[in-house]
Amino acid sequence: MFGTAQLPKPHIILIDGKSGAGKTHLAVRLAAALDATLVHLDDGYHGWRGLAAGRDAMFETFMMPIALGQQGRFRAWDWKHDVAGDFVDVQPSNIVVVEGCGVSTPSSRELASTVLWVECDEPIRSERLAVRDRGEFTSLYNAWDAQVDEHIASNDPISTATVIVHT
């Protein structure tokens, strides 16, 4: 029988945690060490109030196909203009690291091989955010953190994590 060869299912690593906990730093280092494809949920959230909508859209169009060894695709978010941006294609690979607030849900965990929860002490997290964003988004963090807290309450990403990393 002839047909298109399908890649084996990849090892998917999810990295979840609150903003400023150190997810991106860990994901970049891990992806480099593993020669993995890295996708940031920040690229697909639907703005400051769109954590769940962006995450869920990325799950449908990017994570599910990638888990099957197929090309995934998601719509990037243009943060400057607060509108949907261009499409981003993600090619299948052996290892895929996906990081972002809210990435660990019951559905995404079914596709993942490893799930990490990254946490740090609140004063350190607050300091990291202030340094990273130079105070530009401070007024928006409460609404964002409320969405993350809702994600934690609804999806239990901490006790279901394979590994908890304290930064």
N, C-alpha and C positions, 0 to 999 in steps of 0.2 A: 504494500500500500504506500502511495506517495502522499506527501502533505508537508505542511510547514512544520519544521521542528520547533518544539517548545522547550524553553530553558527549564531546568529544574527549579522548583520553588525556592525562593531565596530565604536566607536567614534574616528575619526582620527584627531589628532592635528598636524598641520604643523608649524614649527618654522624656519623662514628664516631670513636672514640678512647678512651683510658683515662679513668677517673673523675678529675675535677679538671683535665683538660687544657684546658677552655674550650669544649666542645661546645655546651652550653646557651646560653652568652652569645652565641656566634657564631650559633646557630640563631635565637635571638630577634631579633637585629639583622637577619639575612638575611631572615627571614620578614616582618618589618615593612617592610623596604625593597622587597620584592617583592610585598607584599600577598598573602602565601601562607598556606595552612593549615599550622599547626605541630603536630606530634605528638611527644611525648616518650616514648621507650620506658620510662623510669622509671615511667610510669603503668601499664604492663602487665607488667613483670617479675613473676615468681612468687616474690617475696621475695628474700632475700639469697643464696639458693642456686639461684635460678631464672632466671638470665640466658637460657640457651638455650631453656628451656621457654616463657618469656614472649615472647621474641623470635619464636620459631617460631609460637606461637599468634597473635601479632599479624600475622605475615606472611600466614597463611592467611585470617584473617577481616577484616583491615583493608587490608593493602597490596595483595593480589591484586585485590580488588574496586575499590579506588581506582585502580589502574593501568588498569583497564578503563573508568574514568569512572563507576563506580557507587559507591553509599554503602558505606563500610566500617564495621566495628564491632569493638570489642575489649572484653575484660573487664578493668576496672581492678583494681588490686591494693590492698587495704586494708592498708597497711604497719603501721598501729598494732595491728591484730588478727591480722596475718599470714594473711589469708584472701582469697579472691577477692571482689571488690566488685561494684559496679554495672556495667552495660554502658555503653559510650561510643560514640555514633554519630559518624562522621566523614563529612561531606558531601563529595562530589566537588568539586574546584576545579581551576583551571588550573595552579597550582603548589602542590606539597605538599613540605614540609620535614619529614623524619623524623630525629630525633637520638637517639643513645643508644649505649652500649657494646654492641658486637656487631651493629649494624644492617647492616653490609656483609658479606653472604654471597654466594656464587655465585648463588643464587636471587634475592635482593633486587637484586643488581647488574643482573640481566637486565631488571628493571622500571624501573631508575633511569636518569635522563638524566645525572646528575652525582653523583659520590661524593667526599666530602671525608674525609680523615683528619686529625684534629687532635692535635697533640702538643706537649708542653712538657718542659722539663728537670725531672727527678724531684724536686729540692728544691722547686721552685715548685709542682709538682702536690701534693706532700705538705702544703705550707703552705696551699694553697687548700682542701684537704680539711679540715684542722684548723680553719681559720677558718669555713668553710661549715657544718660540722656540730658545731662547738664540742667536738670530741673524743668526742661521743656514740656514734659508730659505729666508732671506731678499731679495736676488737677484731674487727670484721666485714670490714674492708677486705682482709685477707690472703686470705680465702676468695673474696671478690668478684674481687680482682685475679687469682687463679688461674683463675677462669672466663674472665676477659678474655684472659689469656695463652693459654688453650686455644683461644679464638675466633681469636686472631691466628695461632696455629700451624695451625689447621684451615682457616681461611677466607681467609688472606692479604689482609686489608683494606688493608695499607699499600702494597704494590707494585702493587695493582690500583686504587688511588685515582686519580681524575681529577686531584685537587689535594691537596697536602699543605700544611696550614697549621700554622705554628709560632707558638704564643702565648707 
